[in-house]
Amino acid sequence: MSVSGDLLIGPFDQRWSPRLEALLACGRSAGADLVEVFLERTDHIGVLAEQDTITSVTPAFGMGAGIRVFRGHRDGFVSTNDLSEAGLQLALTQALGMLGLEVSANALSGFEGLTSLRDFGLSKAAWLERCPGIQEATQRLLEGTAHLEKHGSHLQARRASYARDWQEVMVAASDGTFGRDVRLHQSVGLNVLAADGEHRAGVGRRYGTSDSPDDLRQWNPDQSAAEVCSSAGSMLYADYVEAGQMPAVLANRFGGVIFHEACGHLLETTQVERGTTPFAEQVGQPIAHEAVTAIDEGLTGGAFGSLSMDDEGMEAQRTVLIENGVLKRFLSDRAGELRTGHARTGSGRRQSHTFAAASRMRNTFIAAGPHTPEDLISSVDRGLYCKSMGGGSVGPTGQFNFAVEEAYLIENGQLTKPVKGATLIGEAKEVMPRISMCANDLELAAGFCGSVSGSIFVTVGQPHIKVDSITVGGR
């Protein structure tokens, strides 16, 4: 077998160095300031159970490369599924052409070669083989739908889903960057629709981790089903909430999706480049209540957004975005650093080789505070307790509209009756200064984030937080 064949079949390793160095030198000799190559292999499986039947099994495999070249503040990006020497050379030539550059056999490259390979994937070689197979996954999902039947009432639909995503990546750049990693994400979700006459309630939960081949085996379907069915039962006969301006207490875990969507995206240099963040010139200035400290990091073990290195080959780190209400820094990738001056934070991420990396969040959360959840609730005379958030939409400058999946009235400092149909409406720059209390019960929740570089794995989170005043849509 040829060396080329070995490269295409075997894992990404040091043997790729000569081919990548030739590509990088070629790009530099054509006049590019920097050339980056991203190699990827993926192995995905998705399984869906509806009622007591497996209705879908969807395997998918992928392989390809993304090549990006920079000259000044401009860049060109081309992706390809052809990892042969000729295929990669063609992609490089096309990317150079986007910047008006041509390959030259005589020009000097100035490229000094790659550093030694930093291989974060060595200890992860057996992960894929250790994951549950199709038979085991289907059995666990059917256990989940059976537990939903056991715990629920008036259920019209019961669904359980499982996804396993394995990815091997290698990044090489003409600044010497040379890294490899293996990533593994698994998630399982439960959804129910309950109906009784005119009453309806739909509730869903998703649980996910990274870097844990035994994740599905350790999942407790009975506990998860009980949680979902309890929420559905509470909401089924709930009255509709009255619209108005009121204080709200947002629960921990997935309650952090509002900060992620409405504020977190505004702290990515992608938004600075576009001129769509109101915070572009406010580093060192207050943009939130002094009770708020917000962090983005890629280091928490098992969290959905954690990674050994980002998709530009930079190791993960912890980034304090807001400290005691003061904006400290932005999340930045290679292009963001080049175009805005904000230093890279290990936040260059992409869905696959078909996307150029962009500044994206990892594990993003509001830090814990000194209070108990009961302190927050007891401080509200009349307001809304948002136990579980649903879907929503966010405008380009932080305007948001989020449905509340499970909510309760707060009256005289106590939780009273459940209400449904609530929607939280606001704008990041107005709501952030109104988060006046943070509890001591920080928890994280797995999620997915879609943006300019595709859909990626992230974690959202927060402790219970109190918003002094927010617009609640209802009836």
HUZIRA-V916955 format. One record per residue. N is the residue number from 0. RES is the residue in three letters. SS is DSSP state (hx for helix, st for strand, lp for the rest). NEAR is the number of other ideal C-beta (glycine too) atoms within 10 Angstrom. D_CENTER is the distance of its C-alpha to the mean C-alpha in Angstrom with 1 decimal. Layout:
BEGIN
n,res,ss,near,d_center
N,RES,SS,NEAR,D_CENTER
N,RES,SS,NEAR,D_CENTER
END
This chain:
BEGIN
n,res,ss,near,d_center
0,MET,lp,8,40.1
1,SER,lp,7,39.3
2,VAL,hx,11,36.9
3,SER,hx,13,34.9
4,GLY,hx,10,34.6
5,ASP,hx,11,33.6
6,LEU,hx,19,30.7
7,LEU,hx,14,29.4
8,ILE,hx,8,29.8
9,GLY,lp,11,29.1
10,PRO,lp,16,26.0
11,PHE,lp,24,25.0
12,ASP,lp,15,27.3
13,GLN,hx,12,29.9
14,ARG,hx,13,31.9
15,TRP,hx,21,29.6
16,SER,hx,16,30.7
17,PRO,hx,12,33.8
18,ARG,hx,19,32.3
19,LEU,hx,22,29.3
20,GLU,hx,18,31.8
21,ALA,hx,16,34.0
22,LEU,hx,22,31.3
23,LEU,hx,29,30.3
24,ALA,hx,18,33.9
25,CYS,hx,22,34.6
26,GLY,hx,28,32.0
27,ARG,hx,20,33.2
28,SER,hx,18,36.8
29,ALA,lp,22,36.0
30,GLY,lp,17,35.2
31,ALA,lp,25,31.4
32,ASP,lp,18,30.4
33,LEU,st,19,27.5
34,VAL,st,26,26.4
35,GLU,st,28,23.1
36,VAL,st,25,22.7
37,PHE,st,26,19.6
38,LEU,st,22,20.6
39,GLU,st,22,18.6
40,ARG,st,19,19.6
41,THR,st,17,17.6
42,ASP,st,17,18.8
43,HIS,st,15,17.2
44,ILE,st,20,18.9
45,GLY,st,16,18.3
46,VAL,st,23,20.9
47,LEU,st,18,21.9
48,ALA,st,25,24.7
49,GLU,st,16,26.4
50,GLN,lp,15,29.2
51,ASP,lp,10,30.7
52,THR,st,10,30.1
53,ILE,st,17,27.6
54,THR,st,10,27.2
55,SER,st,10,24.7
56,VAL,st,13,23.9
57,THR,st,10,21.9
58,PRO,st,11,21.8
59,ALA,st,10,20.6
60,PHE,st,10,21.2
61,GLY,st,14,20.4
62,MET,st,15,21.7
63,GLY,st,19,21.9
64,ALA,st,23,21.7
65,GLY,st,24,20.5
66,ILE,st,28,23.1
67,ARG,st,24,22.8
68,VAL,st,28,25.8
69,PHE,st,22,26.3
70,ARG,st,17,29.6
71,GLY,lp,9,29.9
72,HIS,lp,11,27.0
73,ARG,st,14,26.7
74,ASP,st,21,24.8
75,GLY,st,20,25.1
76,PHE,st,20,22.7
77,VAL,st,20,23.8
78,SER,st,20,22.3
79,THR,st,18,24.5
80,ASN,lp,12,24.8
81,ASP,lp,15,28.0
82,LEU,lp,21,27.7
83,SER,lp,14,31.5
84,GLU,hx,14,33.1
85,ALA,hx,9,34.3
86,GLY,hx,14,31.0
87,LEU,hx,21,29.2
88,GLN,hx,17,32.1
89,LEU,hx,15,32.1
90,ALA,hx,23,28.4
91,LEU,hx,27,29.2
92,THR,hx,17,32.4
93,GLN,hx,16,30.5
94,ALA,hx,25,27.9
95,LEU,hx,23,30.9
96,GLY,hx,15,32.7
97,MET,hx,14,30.1
98,LEU,lp,18,31.2
99,GLY,lp,10,34.9
100,LEU,lp,18,35.1
101,GLU,lp,11,37.1
102,VAL,lp,15,37.4
103,SER,lp,12,40.5
104,ALA,lp,6,42.4
105,ASN,lp,5,44.4
106,ALA,lp,13,42.1
107,LEU,lp,9,41.0
108,SER,lp,19,37.2
109,GLY,lp,10,37.0
110,PHE,lp,21,34.4
111,GLU,lp,12,35.1
112,GLY,lp,11,33.2
113,LEU,lp,21,30.1
114,THR,lp,14,29.7
115,SER,lp,9,29.8
116,LEU,lp,18,26.8
117,ARG,st,16,24.3
118,ASP,st,19,23.3
119,PHE,lp,18,20.5
120,GLY,lp,21,20.8
121,LEU,hx,12,24.4
122,SER,hx,10,23.8
123,LYS,hx,18,21.3
124,ALA,lp,11,23.8
125,ALA,lp,10,24.6
126,TRP,hx,16,21.2
127,LEU,hx,14,21.3
128,GLU,hx,8,24.9
129,ARG,hx,11,24.2
130,CYS,lp,21,21.8
131,PRO,lp,20,23.4
132,GLY,lp,9,25.3
133,ILE,hx,13,25.6
134,GLN,hx,8,28.5
135,GLU,hx,13,26.9
136,ALA,hx,24,23.6
137,THR,hx,19,25.8
138,GLN,hx,14,27.9
139,ARG,hx,19,25.2
140,LEU,hx,24,23.9
141,LEU,hx,17,27.5
142,GLU,hx,16,27.9
143,GLY,hx,25,25.0
144,THR,hx,25,26.7
145,ALA,hx,18,30.1
146,HIS,hx,22,28.9
147,LEU,hx,26,27.7
148,GLU,hx,15,31.2
149,LYS,hx,11,32.7
150,HIS,hx,20,30.9
151,GLY,lp,22,30.7
152,SER,lp,11,33.4
153,HIS,lp,17,33.9
154,LEU,st,19,31.0
155,GLN,st,12,31.1
156,ALA,st,14,28.1
157,ARG,st,23,26.2
158,ARG,st,19,23.2
159,ALA,st,27,21.2
160,SER,st,19,18.6
161,TYR,st,25,17.3
162,ALA,st,18,15.1
163,ARG,st,22,15.3
164,ASP,st,18,13.7
165,TRP,st,20,15.6
166,GLN,st,19,15.3
167,GLU,st,20,17.9
168,VAL,st,25,17.6
169,MET,st,23,20.3
170,VAL,st,26,20.3
171,ALA,st,27,23.7
172,ALA,st,21,24.7
173,SER,lp,26,28.1
174,ASP,lp,17,27.6
175,GLY,lp,14,27.9
176,THR,lp,20,24.2
177,PHE,st,24,24.3
178,GLY,st,24,21.6
179,ARG,st,24,20.4
180,ASP,st,22,17.8
181,VAL,st,23,17.1
182,ARG,st,21,13.7
183,LEU,st,20,13.7
184,HIS,st,23,11.4
185,GLN,st,26,13.3
186,SER,st,23,12.9
187,VAL,st,25,15.8
188,GLY,st,20,16.3
189,LEU,st,25,19.5
190,ASN,st,19,20.8
191,VAL,st,26,24.3
192,LEU,st,17,26.5
193,ALA,st,22,29.5
194,ALA,st,14,32.5
195,ASP,st,12,36.0
196,GLY,lp,7,38.2
197,GLU,lp,5,36.6
198,HIS,st,13,33.9
199,ARG,st,15,30.3
200,ALA,st,23,27.1
201,GLY,st,16,23.9
202,VAL,st,24,21.4
203,GLY,st,18,18.3
204,ARG,st,19,16.2
205,ARG,st,18,13.5
206,TYR,st,17,13.5
207,GLY,st,23,11.5
208,THR,st,22,11.7
209,SER,st,22,11.7
210,ASP,lp,18,15.0
211,SER,lp,18,17.2
212,PRO,lp,18,19.5
213,ASP,lp,12,21.2
214,ASP,hx,22,18.3
215,LEU,hx,23,19.8
216,ARG,hx,13,23.3
217,GLN,hx,8,22.4
218,TRP,lp,20,21.0
219,ASN,lp,12,23.6
220,PRO,hx,20,24.0
221,ASP,hx,15,26.8
222,GLN,hx,11,25.0
223,SER,hx,21,22.0
224,ALA,hx,25,24.5
225,ALA,hx,16,26.5
226,GLU,hx,17,23.7
227,VAL,hx,24,22.8
228,CYS,hx,23,26.5
229,SER,hx,14,27.4
230,SER,hx,22,25.0
231,ALA,hx,26,26.4
232,GLY,hx,19,29.9
233,SER,hx,19,29.5
234,MET,hx,24,28.3
235,LEU,hx,19,30.7
236,TYR,lp,15,33.7
237,ALA,lp,19,32.1
238,ASP,st,13,33.7
239,TYR,st,11,31.9
240,VAL,lp,22,30.9
241,GLU,lp,14,33.0
242,ALA,lp,15,31.4
243,GLY,st,12,31.8
244,GLN,st,9,30.8
245,MET,st,20,30.2
246,PRO,st,20,28.5
247,ALA,st,25,25.5
248,VAL,st,24,24.1
249,LEU,st,29,20.4
250,ALA,lp,22,19.6
251,ASN,lp,24,17.2
252,ARG,hx,23,14.1
253,PHE,hx,24,12.3
254,GLY,hx,25,14.7
255,GLY,hx,29,12.2
256,VAL,hx,26,10.4
257,ILE,hx,27,13.4
258,PHE,hx,27,13.0
259,HIS,hx,24,9.4
260,GLU,hx,22,10.6
261,ALA,hx,25,14.2
262,CYS,hx,27,14.3
263,GLY,hx,26,11.3
264,HIS,hx,24,11.2
265,LEU,hx,24,15.0
266,LEU,hx,27,14.7
267,GLU,st,27,13.3
268,THR,hx,28,16.4
269,THR,hx,25,15.5
270,GLN,hx,25,16.8
271,VAL,hx,23,19.7
272,GLU,hx,19,20.8
273,ARG,hx,12,20.9
274,GLY,lp,9,22.7
275,THR,lp,15,20.5
276,THR,lp,24,19.7
277,PRO,lp,14,22.5
278,PHE,lp,22,21.7
279,ALA,lp,16,22.5
280,GLU,lp,10,25.8
281,GLN,lp,13,25.1
282,VAL,lp,13,24.2
283,GLY,lp,9,26.5
284,GLN,lp,10,27.1
285,PRO,st,15,26.2
286,ILE,lp,22,23.5
287,ALA,lp,25,23.0
288,HIS,lp,21,25.3
289,GLU,lp,13,26.4
290,ALA,lp,19,24.9
291,VAL,lp,28,21.3
292,THR,lp,20,19.7
293,ALA,st,27,16.0
294,ILE,st,18,14.1
295,ASP,st,28,11.1
296,GLU,st,22,11.5
297,GLY,lp,25,10.7
298,LEU,lp,16,13.7
299,THR,lp,18,13.6
300,GLY,lp,9,15.1
301,GLY,lp,14,13.4
302,ALA,lp,24,10.1
303,PHE,lp,25,7.1
304,GLY,lp,29,5.7
305,SER,lp,22,9.4
306,LEU,lp,25,11.3
307,SER,lp,21,15.0
308,MET,st,22,14.9
309,ASP,lp,28,12.7
310,ASP,lp,31,13.5
311,GLU,lp,23,16.5
312,GLY,lp,26,17.9
313,MET,lp,20,17.5
314,GLU,st,14,17.1
315,ALA,lp,21,14.3
316,GLN,lp,15,15.7
317,ARG,st,14,15.6
318,THR,st,22,15.6
319,VAL,st,14,17.4
320,LEU,st,26,16.6
321,ILE,st,24,19.2
322,GLU,st,16,22.0
323,ASN,lp,13,24.5
324,GLY,lp,18,23.6
325,VAL,st,17,24.1
326,LEU,st,20,21.6
327,LYS,lp,16,21.5
328,ARG,lp,18,19.4
329,PHE,lp,27,16.7
330,LEU,st,29,13.7
331,SER,lp,26,15.4
332,ASP,lp,28,15.5
333,ARG,hx,26,18.8
334,ALA,hx,24,19.6
335,GLY,hx,26,18.7
336,GLU,hx,16,21.1
337,LEU,hx,20,23.7
338,ARG,hx,17,23.7
339,THR,hx,18,23.1
340,GLY,lp,11,24.3
341,HIS,lp,20,21.4
342,ALA,lp,11,21.0
343,ARG,lp,20,18.2
344,THR,lp,27,15.7
345,GLY,lp,26,14.1
346,SER,lp,30,11.2
347,GLY,st,28,12.2
348,ARG,st,27,9.6
349,ARG,lp,25,10.2
350,GLN,lp,18,9.9
351,SER,lp,19,13.5
352,HIS,lp,25,16.8
353,THR,lp,18,17.5
354,PHE,lp,20,15.3
355,ALA,lp,25,16.2
356,ALA,lp,27,13.7
357,ALA,st,24,12.7
358,SER,st,31,11.7
359,ARG,lp,28,8.0
360,MET,lp,28,6.4
361,ARG,lp,29,5.8
362,ASN,st,25,7.4
363,THR,st,31,8.8
364,PHE,st,29,11.9
365,ILE,st,30,15.5
366,ALA,lp,18,17.9
367,ALA,lp,18,20.6
368,GLY,lp,24,23.9
369,PRO,lp,10,27.5
370,HIS,st,20,28.0
371,THR,lp,14,27.9
372,PRO,hx,19,26.3
373,GLU,hx,13,30.0
374,ASP,hx,16,30.8
375,LEU,hx,27,28.4
376,ILE,hx,19,29.7
377,SER,hx,14,33.3
378,SER,lp,17,33.0
379,VAL,lp,23,32.5
380,ASP,lp,11,35.7
381,ARG,st,13,34.2
382,GLY,st,24,30.6
383,LEU,st,25,27.6
384,TYR,st,24,25.6
385,CYS,st,27,22.1
386,LYS,st,22,21.4
387,SER,st,21,18.5
388,MET,st,23,16.5
389,GLY,st,17,16.2
390,GLY,st,10,15.0
391,GLY,st,17,15.8
392,SER,st,10,16.0
393,VAL,st,21,15.7
394,GLY,lp,12,18.2
395,PRO,lp,12,17.9
396,THR,lp,17,19.3
397,GLY,lp,24,17.7
398,GLN,st,15,19.8
399,PHE,st,21,18.1
400,ASN,st,16,19.3
401,PHE,st,24,17.8
402,ALA,st,17,19.7
403,VAL,st,28,20.5
404,GLU,st,22,20.7
405,GLU,st,23,23.0
406,ALA,st,27,25.1
407,TYR,st,22,28.4
408,LEU,st,21,31.0
409,ILE,st,23,31.8
410,GLU,st,13,35.6
411,ASN,lp,9,37.6
412,GLY,lp,15,34.8
413,GLN,st,13,34.3
414,LEU,st,15,32.0
415,THR,st,12,34.2
416,LYS,st,11,33.6
417,PRO,st,21,30.4
418,VAL,st,22,29.7
419,LYS,st,22,27.6
420,GLY,lp,18,26.7
421,ALA,lp,26,25.2
422,THR,st,17,22.9
423,LEU,st,24,21.7
424,ILE,st,16,22.5
425,GLY,st,21,22.3
426,GLU,st,17,21.3
427,ALA,hx,26,19.3
428,LYS,hx,19,22.3
429,GLU,hx,13,24.5
430,VAL,hx,25,22.5
431,MET,hx,26,21.2
432,PRO,hx,17,24.9
433,ARG,hx,18,25.6
434,ILE,st,24,23.3
435,SER,st,18,26.4
436,MET,st,22,25.7
437,CYS,st,24,23.0
438,ALA,st,23,23.8
439,ASN,lp,14,23.7
440,ASP,lp,16,21.5
441,LEU,lp,19,17.9
442,GLU,st,16,15.6
443,LEU,st,21,11.9
444,ALA,st,23,10.2
445,ALA,st,26,7.7
446,GLY,st,23,5.7
447,PHE,st,14,4.4
448,CYS,st,25,4.5
449,GLY,st,9,7.8
450,SER,st,18,9.8
451,VAL,lp,16,12.7
452,SER,lp,22,11.4
453,GLY,st,17,10.2
454,SER,st,13,7.4
455,ILE,st,24,4.8
456,PHE,st,24,3.6
457,VAL,st,24,2.2
458,THR,st,29,5.6
459,VAL,st,27,7.8
460,GLY,st,28,11.5
461,GLN,st,32,15.0
462,PRO,lp,26,18.6
463,HIS,lp,29,20.8
464,ILE,st,29,21.4
465,LYS,st,25,24.4
466,VAL,st,25,24.4
467,ASP,st,17,28.0
468,SER,st,15,28.1
469,ILE,st,21,25.8
470,THR,st,17,26.8
471,VAL,st,25,26.6
472,GLY,st,16,27.2
473,GLY,lp,17,29.3
474,ARG,lp,11,32.9
END
